[in-house]
Amino acid sequence: MVLQLKTLIISENFYLIPSHLKVMAINLDESPYRLRQYIEDTLRDEYNIIIIDSPPTISSYTKVSLLASDMYVVPMKTDFLSFFGLPLLESYIERIKREFGKKIDFLGIILTMVRPDWRIYRIVKEKLEQKPQWITLN
């Protein structure tokens, strides 16, 4: 299946290439490097930075996105559920790196839906800061 994705020009140096529902029909487990190959063959020479936004789940889409990436950031809501899910995501990414022999650099955590006046924000941020490997960007 060949998808022709339309590039949307947002501004002079900012473009979006939205996904398409037909992506759901691709067997990602069968060809986990398909996205990486597409980036290398089609996009690499044209763009300096490519950001892949994958669903907030541990899935084939996340795996394919990670395998196509050199680096990753973790956007995270400041709630306890997101905080407790962080080690699960971390172990999932480590497993992918080992299984595929892939080097993917962790750039940090970007806190989203930030409300500095909320107690939960302060608690989660403090807990993140206690783990130096989880550099927070907010």
N, CA, C and O atoms as a Tinker XYZ file with bonds, in Angstrom:
   552  protein
     1  N      0.843000   -1.174000    0.000000    73     2
     2  CA     0.000000    0.000000    0.000000    64     1     3
     3  C      0.888000    1.237000    0.000000    63     2     4     5
     4  O      1.739000    1.393000    0.876000    81     3
     5  N      0.695000    2.103000   -0.966000    73     3     6
     6  CA     1.442000    3.345000   -1.063000    64     5     7
     7  C      0.509000    4.486000   -0.686000    63     6     8     9
     8  O     -0.553000    4.656000   -1.285000    81     7
     9  N      0.910000    5.260000    0.304000    73     7    10
    10  CA     0.110000    6.409000    0.720000    64     9    11
    11  C      0.759000    7.678000    0.204000    63    10    12    13
    12  O      1.963000    7.877000    0.365000    81    11
    13  N     -0.025000    8.521000   -0.406000    73    11    14
    14  CA     0.446000    9.839000   -0.804000    64    13    15
    15  C     -0.086000   10.813000    0.233000    63    14    16    17
    16  O     -1.280000   11.112000    0.247000    81    15
    17  N      0.780000   11.308000    1.095000    73    15    18
    18  CA     0.357000   12.212000    2.152000    64    17    19
    19  C      0.605000   13.650000    1.721000    63    18    20    21
    20  O      1.684000   13.979000    1.231000    81    19
    21  N     -0.379000   14.491000    1.902000    73    19    22
    22  CA    -0.304000   15.884000    1.480000    64    21    23
    23  C      0.397000   16.722000    2.546000    63    22    24    25
    24  O      0.071000   16.640000    3.730000    81    23
    25  N      1.353000   17.522000    2.114000    73    23    26
    26  CA     2.068000   18.419000    3.016000    64    25    27
    27  C      1.288000   19.716000    3.166000    63    26    28    29
    28  O      0.900000   20.338000    2.177000    81    27
    29  N      1.063000   20.114000    4.405000    73    27    30
    30  CA     0.390000   21.375000    4.689000    64    29    31
    31  C      1.433000   22.407000    5.107000    63    30    32    33
    32  O      2.218000   22.163000    6.023000    81    31
    33  N      1.443000   23.545000    4.445000    73    31    34
    34  CA     2.390000   24.607000    4.792000    64    33    35
    35  C      1.729000   25.483000    5.855000    63    34    36    37
    36  O      0.720000   26.140000    5.599000    81    35
    37  N      2.320000   25.476000    7.052000    73    35    38
    38  CA     1.781000   26.250000    8.166000    64    37    39
    39  C      2.372000   27.662000    8.150000    63    38    40    41
    40  O      1.651000   28.648000    8.301000    81    39
    41  N      3.666000   27.745000    7.970000    73    39    42
    42  CA     4.354000   29.027000    7.808000    64    41    43
    43  C      5.599000   28.776000    6.971000    63    42    44    45
    44  O      5.801000   27.668000    6.472000    81    43
    45  N      6.433000   29.796000    6.814000    73    43    46
    46  CA     7.581000   29.705000    5.901000    64    45    47
    47  C      8.471000   28.488000    6.155000    63    46    48    49
    48  O      8.905000   27.843000    5.201000    81    47
    49  N      8.749000   28.164000    7.401000    73    47    50
    50  CA     9.651000   27.056000    7.721000    64    49    51
    51  C      8.999000   25.992000    8.595000    63    50    52    53
    52  O      9.680000   25.289000    9.341000    81    51
    53  N      7.684000   25.876000    8.500000    73    51    54
    54  CA     6.977000   24.906000    9.337000    64    53    55
    55  C      5.915000   24.200000    8.494000    63    54    56    57
    56  O      4.990000   24.830000    7.982000    81    55
    57  N      6.066000   22.886000    8.362000    73    55    58
    58  CA     5.173000   22.081000    7.548000    64    57    59
    59  C      4.606000   20.939000    8.382000    63    58    60    61
    60  O      5.250000   20.452000    9.311000    81    59
    61  N      3.401000   20.525000    8.040000    73    59    62
    62  CA     2.798000   19.352000    8.664000    64    61    63
    63  C      2.498000   18.328000    7.578000    63    62    64    65
    64  O      2.014000   18.668000    6.499000    81    63
    65  N      2.790000   17.086000    7.881000    73    63    66
    66  CA     2.384000   15.994000    7.008000    64    65    67
    67  C      1.472000   15.118000    7.863000    63    66    68    69
    68  O      1.943000   14.249000    8.597000    81    67
    69  N      0.168000   15.351000    7.764000    73    67    70
    70  CA    -0.754000   14.581000    8.609000    64    69    71
    71  C     -0.828000   13.127000    8.173000    63    70    72    73
    72  O     -0.606000   12.792000    7.010000    81    71
    73  N     -1.140000   12.292000    9.115000    73    71    74
    74  CA    -1.306000   10.880000    8.818000    64    73    75
    75  C     -2.633000   10.672000    8.089000    63    74    76    77
    76  O     -3.332000   11.628000    7.753000    81    75
    77  N     -2.956000    9.434000    7.859000    73    75    78
    78  CA    -4.187000    9.099000    7.147000    64    77    79
    79  C     -4.762000    7.834000    7.779000    63    78    80    81
    80  O     -4.016000    6.996000    8.286000    81    79
    81  N     -6.067000    7.696000    7.749000    73    79    82
    82  CA    -6.700000    6.512000    8.333000    64    81    83
    83  C     -6.247000    5.217000    7.673000    63    82    84    85
    84  O     -6.316000    4.158000    8.297000    81    83
    85  N     -5.788000    5.275000    6.428000    73    83    86
    86  CA    -5.317000    4.068000    5.743000    64    85    87
    87  C     -4.081000    3.476000    6.428000    63    86    88    89
    88  O     -3.740000    2.314000    6.210000    81    87
    89  N     -3.425000    4.271000    7.242000    73    87    90
    90  CA    -2.268000    3.760000    7.987000    64    89    91
    91  C     -2.706000    2.605000    8.884000    63    90    92    93
    92  O     -1.920000    1.699000    9.163000    81    91
    93  N     -3.950000    2.637000    9.330000    73    91    94
    94  CA    -4.459000    1.575000   10.199000    64    93    95
    95  C     -4.438000    0.208000    9.492000    63    94    96    97
    96  O     -4.411000   -0.829000   10.155000    81    95
    97  N     -4.451000    0.205000    8.166000    73    95    98
    98  CA    -4.477000   -1.050000    7.404000    64    97    99
    99  C     -3.091000   -1.654000    7.217000    63    98   100   101
   100  O     -2.969000   -2.799000    6.781000    81    99
   101  N     -2.048000   -0.900000    7.541000    73    99   102
   102  CA    -0.683000   -1.390000    7.376000    64   101   103
   103  C     -0.326000   -2.280000    8.560000    63   102   104   105
   104  O     -0.569000   -1.915000    9.710000    81   103
   105  N      0.244000   -3.432000    8.285000    73   103   106
   106  CA     0.693000   -4.317000    9.356000    64   105   107
   107  C      2.055000   -3.803000    9.840000    63   106   108   109
   108  O      3.093000   -4.120000    9.260000    81   107
   109  N      2.030000   -3.020000   10.891000    73   107   110
   110  CA     3.250000   -2.375000   11.372000    64   109   111
   111  C      4.240000   -3.383000   11.961000    63   110   112   113
   112  O      5.452000   -3.185000   11.880000    81   111
   113  N      3.726000   -4.451000   12.548000    73   111   114
   114  CA     4.634000   -5.446000   13.122000    64   113   115
   115  C      5.412000   -6.181000   12.031000    63   114   116   117
   116  O      6.532000   -6.639000   12.254000    81   115
   117  N      4.809000   -6.285000   10.863000    73   115   118
   118  CA     5.454000   -6.976000    9.744000    64   117   119
   119  C      6.604000   -6.149000    9.157000    63   118   120   121
   120  O      7.601000   -6.704000    8.696000    81   119
   121  N      6.460000   -4.828000    9.177000    73   119   122
   122  CA     7.501000   -3.966000    8.618000    64   121   123
   123  C      7.739000   -2.751000    9.524000    63   122   124   125
   124  O      7.328000   -1.638000    9.197000    81   123
   125  N      8.402000   -2.972000   10.659000    73   123   126
   126  CA     8.572000   -1.892000   11.625000    64   125   127
   127  C      9.480000   -0.760000   11.165000    63   126   128   129
   128  O      9.484000    0.310000   11.774000    81   127
   129  N     10.252000   -0.976000   10.097000    73   127   130
   130  CA    11.152000    0.079000    9.617000    64   129   131
   131  C     10.572000    0.867000    8.447000    63   130   132   133
   132  O     11.269000    1.683000    7.844000    81   131
   133  N      9.308000    0.631000    8.122000    73   131   134
   134  CA     8.693000    1.295000    6.976000    64   133   135
   135  C      8.718000    2.821000    7.130000    63   134   136   137
   136  O      9.048000    3.522000    6.174000    81   135
   137  N      8.382000    3.342000    8.293000    73   135   138
   138  CA     8.383000    4.788000    8.505000    64   137   139
   139  C      9.796000    5.345000    8.413000    63   138   140   141
   140  O     10.015000    6.389000    7.799000    81   139
   141  N     10.748000    4.658000    9.014000    73   139   142
   142  CA    12.141000    5.115000    8.931000    64   141   143
   143  C     12.606000    5.168000    7.476000    63   142   144   145
   144  O     13.266000    6.122000    7.064000    81   143
   145  N     12.262000    4.151000    6.710000    73   143   146
   146  CA    12.652000    4.116000    5.304000    64   145   147
   147  C     12.011000    5.267000    4.532000    63   146   148   149
   148  O     12.654000    5.887000    3.684000    81   147
   149  N     10.749000    5.546000    4.827000    73   147   150
   150  CA    10.053000    6.661000    4.172000    64   149   151
   151  C     10.747000    7.985000    4.491000    63   150   152   153
   152  O     10.932000    8.828000    3.613000    81   151
   153  N     11.120000    8.154000    5.740000    73   151   154
   154  CA    11.817000    9.394000    6.138000    64   153   155
   155  C     13.158000    9.490000    5.425000    63   154   156   157
   156  O     13.499000   10.544000    4.888000    81   155
   157  N     13.916000    8.412000    5.414000    73   155   158
   158  CA    15.235000    8.424000    4.771000    64   157   159
   159  C     15.134000    8.664000    3.268000    63   158   160   161
   160  O     15.918000    9.428000    2.705000    81   159
   161  N     14.177000    8.018000    2.622000    73   159   162
   162  CA    14.062000    8.106000    1.155000    64   161   163
   163  C     13.394000    9.390000    0.676000    63   162   164   165
   164  O     13.720000    9.899000   -0.396000    81   163
   165  N     12.462000    9.912000    1.466000    73   163   166
   166  CA    11.603000   10.985000    0.969000    64   165   167
   167  C     11.782000   12.322000    1.683000    63   166   168   169
   168  O     11.680000   13.372000    1.049000    81   167
   169  N     12.043000   12.303000    2.974000    73   167   170
   170  CA    11.992000   13.544000    3.752000    64   169   171
   171  C     13.326000   14.075000    4.255000    63   170   172   173
   172  O     13.472000   15.280000    4.460000    81   171
   173  N     14.288000   13.206000    4.455000    73   171   174
   174  CA    15.530000   13.585000    5.150000    64   173   175
   175  C     16.254000   14.768000    4.508000    63   174   176   177
   176  O     16.741000   15.646000    5.221000    81   175
   177  N     16.332000   14.808000    3.193000    73   175   178
   178  CA    17.057000   15.887000    2.516000    64   177   179
   179  C     16.285000   17.203000    2.515000    63   178   180   181
   180  O     16.864000   18.273000    2.327000    81   179
   181  N     14.987000   17.114000    2.724000    73   179   182
   182  CA    14.142000   18.305000    2.622000    64   181   183
   183  C     13.930000   19.017000    3.966000    63   182   184   185
   184  O     13.680000   20.222000    3.995000    81   183
   185  N     14.030000   18.280000    5.067000    73   183   186
   186  CA    13.718000   18.841000    6.385000    64   185   187
   187  C     14.885000   18.661000    7.352000    63   186   188   189
   188  O     15.562000   17.633000    7.346000    81   187
   189  N     15.107000   19.677000    8.180000    73   187   190
   190  CA    16.168000   19.610000    9.189000    64   189   191
   191  C     15.720000   18.826000   10.419000    63   190   192   193
   192  O     16.485000   18.043000   10.984000    81   191
   193  N     14.482000   19.044000   10.822000    73   191   194
   194  CA    13.931000   18.388000   12.006000    64   193   195
   195  C     12.586000   17.798000   11.632000    63   194   196   197
   196  O     11.750000   18.463000   11.021000    81   195
   197  N     12.389000   16.550000   12.002000    73   195   198
   198  CA    11.120000   15.873000   11.762000    64   197   199
   199  C     10.612000   15.402000   13.118000    63   198   200   201
   200  O     11.299000   14.663000   13.823000    81   199
   201  N      9.417000   15.829000   13.473000    73   199   202
   202  CA     8.807000   15.437000   14.745000    64   201   203
   203  C      7.668000   14.477000   14.430000    63   202   204   205
   204  O      6.776000   14.787000   13.640000    81   203
   205  N      7.712000   13.315000   15.055000    73   203   206
   206  CA     6.672000   12.309000   14.868000    64   205   207
   207  C      5.826000   12.300000   16.140000    63   206   208   209
   208  O      6.335000   12.065000   17.236000    81   207
   209  N      4.557000   12.553000   15.981000    73   207   210
   210  CA     3.633000   12.538000   17.112000    64   209   211
   211  C      2.907000   11.208000   17.093000    63   210   212   213
   212  O      2.115000   10.941000   16.190000    81   211
   213  N      3.172000   10.383000   18.076000    73   211   214
   214  CA     2.512000    9.078000   18.106000    64   213   215
   215  C      1.471000    9.058000   19.228000    63   214   216   217
   216  O      1.518000    9.891000   20.133000    81   215
   217  N      0.541000    8.115000   19.170000    73   215   218
   218  CA    -0.507000    8.052000   20.188000    64   217   219
   219  C      0.084000    7.829000   21.582000    63   218   220   221
   220  O      1.160000    7.248000   21.722000    81   219
   221  N     -0.623000    8.290000   22.602000    73   219   222
   222  CA    -0.110000    8.142000   23.972000    64   221   223
   223  C     -0.368000    6.748000   24.530000    63   222   224   225
   224  O     -0.898000    6.600000   25.631000    81   223
   225  N      0.004000    5.740000   23.774000    73   223   226
   226  CA    -0.184000    4.360000   24.196000    64   225   227
   227  C      1.062000    3.560000   23.837000    63   226   228   229
   228  O      1.850000    3.959000   22.979000    81   227
   229  N      1.220000    2.449000   24.495000    73   227   230
   230  CA     2.281000    1.523000   24.124000    64   229   231
   231  C      1.673000    0.620000   23.055000    63   230   232   233
   232  O      0.837000   -0.236000   23.343000    81   231
   233  N      2.116000    0.835000   21.805000    73   231   234
   234  CA     1.490000    0.141000   20.681000    64   233   235
   235  C      2.495000   -0.011000   19.544000    63   234   236   237
   236  O      3.639000    0.434000   19.643000    81   235
   237  N      2.052000   -0.640000   18.477000    73   235   238
   238  CA     2.899000   -0.770000   17.287000    64   237   239
   239  C      3.244000    0.595000   16.716000    63   238   240   241
   240  O      4.332000    0.781000   16.173000    81   239
   241  N      2.332000    1.551000   16.831000    73   239   242
   242  CA     2.586000    2.897000   16.316000    64   241   243
   243  C      3.711000    3.568000   17.094000    63   242   244   245
   244  O      4.554000    4.256000   16.518000    81   243
   245  N      3.715000    3.362000   18.394000    73   243   246
   246  CA     4.793000    3.914000   19.219000    64   245   247
   247  C      6.115000    3.262000   18.841000    63   246   248   249
   248  O      7.132000    3.943000   18.709000    81   247
   249  N      6.103000    1.943000   18.667000    73   247   250
   250  CA     7.324000    1.216000   18.317000    64   249   251
   251  C      7.876000    1.699000   16.977000    63   250   252   253
   252  O      9.069000    1.978000   16.861000    81   251
   253  N      7.016000    1.799000   15.971000    73   251   254
   254  CA     7.444000    2.240000   14.648000    64   253   255
   255  C      7.988000    3.670000   14.714000    63   254   256   257
   256  O      8.988000    3.985000   14.069000    81   255
   257  N      7.337000    4.526000   15.486000    73   255   258
   258  CA     7.801000    5.911000   15.638000    64   257   259
   259  C      9.173000    5.950000   16.298000    63   258   260   261
   260  O     10.047000    6.704000   15.870000    81   259
   261  N      9.366000    5.149000   17.329000    73   259   262
   262  CA    10.665000    5.109000   18.010000    64   261   263
   263  C     11.759000    4.574000   17.078000    63   262   264   265
   264  O     12.873000    5.098000   17.068000    81   263
   265  N     11.450000    3.544000   16.305000    73   263   266
   266  CA    12.442000    2.979000   15.391000    64   265   267
   267  C     12.805000    3.944000   14.267000    63   266   268   269
   268  O     13.870000    3.819000   13.663000    81   267
   269  N     11.935000    4.895000   13.986000    73   267   270
   270  CA    12.213000    5.902000   12.953000    64   269   271
   271  C     12.907000    7.125000   13.527000    63   270   272   273
   272  O     13.237000    8.056000   12.792000    81   271
   273  N     13.132000    7.130000   14.840000    73   271   274
   274  CA    13.635000    8.328000   15.513000    64   273   275
   275  C     15.062000    8.172000   16.009000    63   274   276   277
   276  O     15.544000    7.067000   16.253000    81   275
   277  N     15.718000    9.309000   16.148000    73   275   278
   278  CA    17.039000    9.359000   16.764000    64   277   279
   279  C     16.934000    9.799000   18.221000    63   278   280   281
   280  O     17.796000    9.486000   19.042000    81   279
   281  N     15.854000   10.536000   18.531000    73   279   282
   282  CA    15.633000   11.083000   19.866000    64   281   283
   283  C     14.147000   11.071000   20.173000    63   282   284   285
   284  O     13.317000   10.964000   19.270000    81   283
   285  N     13.817000   11.182000   21.452000    73   283   286
   286  CA    12.406000   11.278000   21.812000    64   285   287
   287  C     12.232000   12.124000   23.066000    63   286   288   289
   288  O     13.122000   12.215000   23.911000    81   287
   289  N     11.062000   12.736000   23.158000    73   287   290
   290  CA    10.635000   13.434000   24.377000    64   289   291
   291  C      9.321000   12.795000   24.807000    63   290   292   293
   292  O      8.611000   12.194000   24.002000    81   291
   293  N      9.017000   12.937000   26.077000    73   291   294
   294  CA     7.777000   12.389000   26.609000    64   293   295
   295  C      6.918000   13.540000   27.108000    63   294   296   297
   296  O      7.229000   14.144000   28.135000    81   295
   297  N      5.831000   13.852000   26.389000    73   295   298
   298  CA     4.885000   14.821000   26.936000    64   297   299
   299  C      4.095000   14.125000   28.046000    63   298   300   301
   300  O      3.667000   12.982000   27.885000    81   299
   301  N      3.905000   14.811000   29.162000    73   299   302
   302  CA     3.257000   14.161000   30.296000    64   301   303
   303  C      2.359000   15.129000   31.038000    63   302   304   305
   304  O      2.772000   16.230000   31.400000    81   303
   305  N      1.123000   14.702000   31.262000    73   303   306
   306  CA     0.229000   15.490000   32.100000    64   305   307
   307  C      0.730000   15.402000   33.535000    63   306   308   309
   308  O      1.339000   14.409000   33.934000    81   307
   309  N      0.470000   16.436000   34.289000    73   307   310
   310  CA     0.909000   16.425000   35.685000    64   309   311
   311  C     -0.182000   15.821000   36.553000    63   310   312   313
   312  O     -0.890000   16.515000   37.283000    81   311
   313  N     -0.292000   14.491000   36.444000    73   311   314
   314  CA    -1.201000   13.748000   37.311000    64   313   315
   315  C     -0.505000   12.454000   37.727000    63   314   316   317
   316  O      0.513000   12.068000   37.151000    81   315
   317  N     -1.065000   11.798000   38.727000    73   315   318
   318  CA    -0.411000   10.605000   39.251000    64   317   319
   319  C     -0.452000    9.431000   38.277000    63   318   320   321
   320  O      0.496000    8.648000   38.217000    81   319
   321  N     -1.523000    9.300000   37.523000    73   319   322
   322  CA    -1.613000    8.198000   36.568000    64   321   323
   323  C     -0.484000    8.288000   35.537000    63   322   324   325
   324  O      0.162000    7.285000   35.233000    81   323
   325  N     -0.252000    9.471000   35.010000    73   323   326
   326  CA     0.840000    9.661000   34.043000    64   325   327
   327  C      2.189000    9.404000   34.698000    63   326   328   329
   328  O      3.068000    8.788000   34.096000    81   327
   329  N      2.355000    9.873000   35.924000    73   327   330
   330  CA     3.620000    9.681000   36.641000    64   329   331
   331  C      3.898000    8.193000   36.869000    63   330   332   333
   332  O      5.023000    7.735000   36.672000    81   331
   333  N      2.876000    7.441000   37.282000    73   331   334
   334  CA     3.077000    6.016000   37.541000    64   333   335
   335  C      3.260000    5.217000   36.255000    63   334   336   337
   336  O      3.822000    4.122000   36.286000    81   335
   337  N      2.792000    5.748000   35.122000    73   335   338
   338  CA     2.987000    5.080000   33.836000    64   337   339
   339  C      4.368000    5.304000   33.249000    63   338   340   341
   340  O      4.771000    4.601000   32.323000    81   339
   341  N      5.093000    6.272000   33.775000    73   339   342
   342  CA     6.412000    6.613000   33.238000    64   341   343
   343  C      7.407000    5.451000   33.280000    63   342   344   345
   344  O      8.081000    5.213000   32.277000    81   343
   345  N      7.532000    4.721000   34.382000    73   343   346
   346  CA     8.457000    3.572000   34.386000    64   345   347
   347  C      8.058000    2.492000   33.382000    63   346   348   349
   348  O      8.928000    1.828000   32.818000    81   347
   349  N      6.763000    2.305000   33.150000    73   347   350
   350  CA     6.312000    1.325000   32.150000    64   349   351
   351  C      6.773000    1.739000   30.762000    63   350   352   353
   352  O      7.272000    0.914000   29.996000    81   351
   353  N      6.607000    3.015000   30.438000    73   351   354
   354  CA     7.060000    3.523000   29.150000    64   353   355
   355  C      8.572000    3.397000   29.034000    63   354   356   357
   356  O      9.091000    2.996000   27.992000    81   355
   357  N      9.267000    3.736000   30.094000    73   355   358
   358  CA    10.732000    3.659000   30.100000    64   357   359
   359  C     11.211000    2.220000   29.837000    63   358   360   361
   360  O     12.132000    2.010000   29.048000    81   359
   361  N     10.594000    1.246000   30.487000    73   359   362
   362  CA    11.022000   -0.144000   30.275000    64   361   363
   363  C     10.639000   -0.621000   28.869000    63   362   364   365
   364  O     11.375000   -1.404000   28.269000    81   363
   365  N      9.505000   -0.165000   28.336000    73   363   366
   366  CA     9.105000   -0.506000   26.975000    64   365   367
   367  C     10.129000    0.019000   25.965000    63   366   368   369
   368  O     10.526000   -0.704000   25.051000    81   367
   369  N     10.548000    1.252000   26.126000    73   367   370
   370  CA    11.526000    1.846000   25.209000    64   369   371
   371  C     12.871000    1.139000   25.326000    63   370   372   373
   372  O     13.528000    0.893000   24.314000    81   371
   373  N     13.285000    0.814000   26.534000    73   371   374
   374  CA    14.547000    0.078000   26.722000    64   373   375
   375  C     14.491000   -1.281000   26.033000    63   374   376   377
   376  O     15.474000   -1.722000   25.436000    81   375
   377  N     13.340000   -1.941000   26.117000    73   375   378
   378  CA    13.181000   -3.244000   25.462000    64   377   379
   379  C     13.290000   -3.106000   23.940000    63   378   380   381
   380  O     13.931000   -3.929000   23.287000    81   379
   381  N     12.674000   -2.081000   23.385000    73   379   382
   382  CA    12.767000   -1.846000   21.930000    64   381   383
   383  C     14.213000   -1.567000   21.530000    63   382   384   385
   384  O     14.693000   -2.083000   20.521000    81   383
   385  N     14.900000   -0.754000   22.318000    73   383   386
   386  CA    16.305000   -0.435000   22.011000    64   385   387
   387  C     17.157000   -1.693000   22.003000    63   386   388   389
   388  O     17.998000   -1.872000   21.123000    81   387
   389  N     16.941000   -2.570000   22.985000    73   387   390
   390  CA    17.699000   -3.828000   23.045000    64   389   391
   391  C     17.322000   -4.763000   21.902000    63   390   392   393
   392  O     18.192000   -5.312000   21.226000    81   391
   393  N     16.033000   -4.938000   21.694000    73   391   394
   394  CA    15.541000   -5.887000   20.693000    64   393   395
   395  C     15.995000   -5.532000   19.280000    63   394   396   397
   396  O     16.294000   -6.419000   18.481000    81   395
   397  N     16.046000   -4.235000   18.972000    73   395   398
   398  CA    16.394000   -3.804000   17.618000    64   397   399
   399  C     17.808000   -3.226000   17.523000    63   398   400   401
   400  O     18.225000   -2.783000   16.452000    81   399
   401  N     18.554000   -3.228000   18.647000    73   399   402
   402  CA    19.907000   -2.675000   18.624000    64   401   403
   403  C     19.914000   -1.210000   18.214000    63   402   404   405
   404  O     20.793000   -0.780000   17.467000    81   403
   405  N     18.960000   -0.453000   18.687000    73   403   406
   406  CA    18.746000    0.931000   18.261000    64   405   407
   407  C     19.164000    1.897000   19.350000    63   406   408   409
   408  O     18.846000    1.711000   20.524000    81   407
   409  N     19.884000    2.933000   18.942000    73   407   410
   410  CA    20.248000    4.009000   19.867000    64   409   411
   411  C     19.227000    5.132000   19.680000    63   410   412   413
   412  O     19.120000    5.712000   18.599000    81   411
   413  N     18.490000    5.426000   20.730000    73   411   414
   414  CA    17.501000    6.504000   20.713000    64   413   415
   415  C     17.742000    7.332000   21.969000    63   414   416   417
   416  O     17.612000    6.829000   23.085000    81   415
   417  N     18.089000    8.582000   21.789000    73   415   418
   418  CA    18.398000    9.447000   22.926000    64   417   419
   419  C     17.138000   10.026000   23.548000    63   418   420   421
   420  O     16.253000   10.513000   22.844000    81   419
   421  N     17.064000    9.971000   24.860000    73   419   422
   422  CA    15.969000   10.555000   25.618000    64   421   423
   423  C     16.305000   12.019000   25.884000    63   422   424   425
   424  O     17.333000   12.321000   26.489000    81   423
   425  N     15.440000   12.928000   25.434000    73   423   426
   426  CA    15.697000   14.362000   25.616000    64   425   427
   427  C     15.060000   14.928000   26.869000    63   426   428   429
   428  O     15.517000   15.950000   27.381000    81   427
   429  N     14.028000   14.297000   27.368000    73   427   430
   430  CA    13.409000   14.788000   28.592000    64   429   431
   431  C     11.903000   14.671000   28.563000    63   430   432   433
   432  O     11.311000   14.104000   27.644000    81   431
   433  N     11.306000   15.224000   29.595000    73   431   434
   434  CA     9.862000   15.210000   29.766000    64   433   435
   435  C      9.363000   16.633000   29.617000    63   434   436   437
   436  O      9.923000   17.567000   30.193000    81   435
   437  N      8.310000   16.787000   28.843000    73   435   438
   438  CA     7.655000   18.083000   28.717000    64   437   439
   439  C      6.330000   17.980000   29.462000    63   438   440   441
   440  O      5.451000   17.207000   29.080000    81   439
   441  N      6.195000   18.748000   30.507000    73   439   442
   442  CA     4.951000   18.726000   31.272000    64   441   443
   443  C      3.875000   19.493000   30.515000    63   442   444   445
   444  O      4.098000   20.608000   30.042000    81   443
   445  N      2.699000   18.869000   30.413000    73   443   446
   446  CA     1.589000   19.489000   29.692000    64   445   447
   447  C      0.446000   19.772000   30.658000    63   446   448   449
   448  O      0.413000   19.259000   31.776000    81   447
   449  N     -0.470000   20.582000   30.212000    73   447   450
   450  CA    -1.631000   20.947000   31.018000    64   449   451
   451  C     -1.189000   21.427000   32.402000    63   450   452   453
   452  O     -1.759000   21.047000   33.425000    81   451
   453  N     -0.166000   22.267000   32.402000    73   451   454
   454  CA     0.467000   22.731000   33.633000    64   453   455
   455  C     -0.405000   23.779000   34.320000    63   454   456   457
   456  O     -0.857000   24.739000   33.698000    81   455
   457  N     -0.625000   23.576000   35.595000    73   455   458
   458  CA    -1.314000   24.539000   36.440000    64   457   459
   459  C     -0.460000   24.703000   37.702000    63   458   460   461
   460  O     -0.658000   23.981000   38.680000    81   459
   461  N      0.487000   25.649000   37.687000    73   459   462
   462  CA     1.402000   25.807000   38.813000    64   461   463
   463  C      0.704000   26.022000   40.156000    63   462   464   465
   464  O      1.283000   25.759000   41.210000    81   463
   465  N     -0.535000   26.498000   40.114000    73   463   466
   466  CA    -1.259000   26.733000   41.362000    64   465   467
   467  C     -1.904000   25.452000   41.907000    63   466   468   469
   468  O     -2.427000   25.458000   43.021000    81   467
   469  N     -1.875000   24.367000   41.146000    73   467   470
   470  CA    -2.451000   23.114000   41.622000    64   469   471
   471  C     -1.424000   22.316000   42.413000    63   470   472   473
   472  O     -0.258000   22.219000   42.031000    81   471
   473  N     -1.872000   21.762000   43.495000    73   471   474
   474  CA    -1.000000   20.973000   44.377000    64   473   475
   475  C     -0.422000   19.748000   43.646000    63   474   476   477
   476  O      0.753000   19.420000   43.811000    81   475
   477  N     -1.251000   19.082000   42.847000    73   475   478
   478  CA    -0.792000   17.871000   42.146000    64   477   479
   479  C      0.366000   18.188000   41.204000    63   478   480   481
   480  O      1.288000   17.383000   41.063000    81   479
   481  N      0.326000   19.349000   40.561000    73   479   482
   482  CA     1.429000   19.763000   39.687000    64   481   483
   483  C      2.724000   19.840000   40.485000    63   482   484   485
   484  O      3.752000   19.308000   40.067000    81   483
   485  N      2.670000   20.496000   41.622000    73   483   486
   486  CA     3.888000   20.650000   42.440000    64   485   487
   487  C      4.409000   19.300000   42.932000    63   486   488   489
   488  O      5.618000   19.071000   42.953000    81   487
   489  N      3.499000   18.408000   43.328000    73   487   490
   490  CA     3.911000   17.088000   43.827000    64   489   491
   491  C      4.571000   16.270000   42.708000    63   490   492   493
   492  O      5.645000   15.702000   42.904000    81   491
   493  N      3.928000   16.212000   41.542000    73   491   494
   494  CA     4.468000   15.425000   40.420000    64   493   495
   495  C      5.798000   16.013000   39.969000    63   494   496   497
   496  O      6.747000   15.272000   39.713000    81   495
   497  N      5.877000   17.328000   39.869000    73   495   498
   498  CA     7.132000   17.958000   39.439000    64   497   499
   499  C      8.249000   17.660000   40.435000    63   498   500   501
   500  O      9.376000   17.374000   40.033000    81   499
   501  N      7.951000   17.723000   41.704000    73   499   502
   502  CA     8.955000   17.418000   42.740000    64   501   503
   503  C      9.420000   15.966000   42.629000    63   502   504   505
   504  O     10.615000   15.692000   42.743000    81   503
   505  N      8.496000   15.038000   42.411000    73   503   506
   506  CA     8.865000   13.623000   42.272000    64   505   507
   507  C      9.726000   13.399000   41.020000    63   506   508   509
   508  O     10.664000   12.603000   41.052000    81   507
   509  N      9.416000   14.090000   39.930000    73   507   510
   510  CA    10.230000   13.978000   38.718000    64   509   511
   511  C     11.639000   14.509000   38.951000    63   510   512   513
   512  O     12.616000   13.928000   38.480000    81   511
   513  N     11.733000   15.594000   39.667000    73   511   514
   514  CA    13.048000   16.197000   39.928000    64   513   515
   515  C     13.913000   15.327000   40.831000    63   514   516   517
   516  O     15.131000   15.501000   40.869000    81   515
   517  N     13.305000   14.397000   41.557000    73   515   518
   518  CA    14.069000   13.483000   42.400000    64   517   519
   519  C     14.755000   12.394000   41.578000    63   518   520   521
   520  O     15.615000   11.679000   42.093000    81   519
   521  N     14.389000   12.265000   40.328000    73   519   522
   522  CA    15.006000   11.282000   39.420000    64   521   523
   523  C     15.769000   12.044000   38.352000    63   522   524   525
   524  O     15.170000   12.490000   37.374000    81   523
   525  N     17.077000   12.203000   38.515000    73   523   526
   526  CA    17.844000   13.002000   37.567000    64   525   527
   527  C     17.792000   12.500000   36.127000    63   526   528   529
   528  O     18.033000   13.275000   35.202000    81   527
   529  N     17.481000   11.218000   35.917000    73   527   530
   530  CA    17.410000   10.716000   34.536000    64   529   531
   531  C     16.164000   11.234000   33.826000    63   530   532   533
   532  O     16.077000   11.142000   32.601000    81   531
   533  N     15.202000   11.773000   34.560000    73   531   534
   534  CA    14.006000   12.338000   33.962000    64   533   535
   535  C     14.116000   13.846000   33.975000    63   534   536   537
   536  O     13.553000   14.515000   34.841000    81   535
   537  N     14.842000   14.373000   33.013000    73   535   538
   538  CA    15.025000   15.813000   32.901000    64   537   539
   539  C     13.677000   16.408000   32.523000    63   538   540   541
   540  O     13.073000   15.972000   31.542000    81   539
   541  N     13.195000   17.379000   33.263000    73   539   542
   542  CA    11.907000   17.954000   32.933000    64   541   543
   543  C     12.074000   19.262000   32.173000    63   542   544   545
   544  O     12.892000   20.109000   32.532000    81   543
   545  N     11.295000   19.406000   31.134000    73   543   546
   546  CA    11.266000   20.625000   30.338000    64   545   547
   547  C      9.856000   21.179000   30.477000    63   546   548   549
   548  O      8.893000   20.528000   30.073000    81   547
   549  N      9.725000   22.375000   31.045000    73   547   550
   550  CA     8.385000   22.964000   31.135000    64   549   551
   551  C      8.446000   24.450000   31.120000    63   550   552
   552  O      7.409000   25.110000   31.188000    81   551
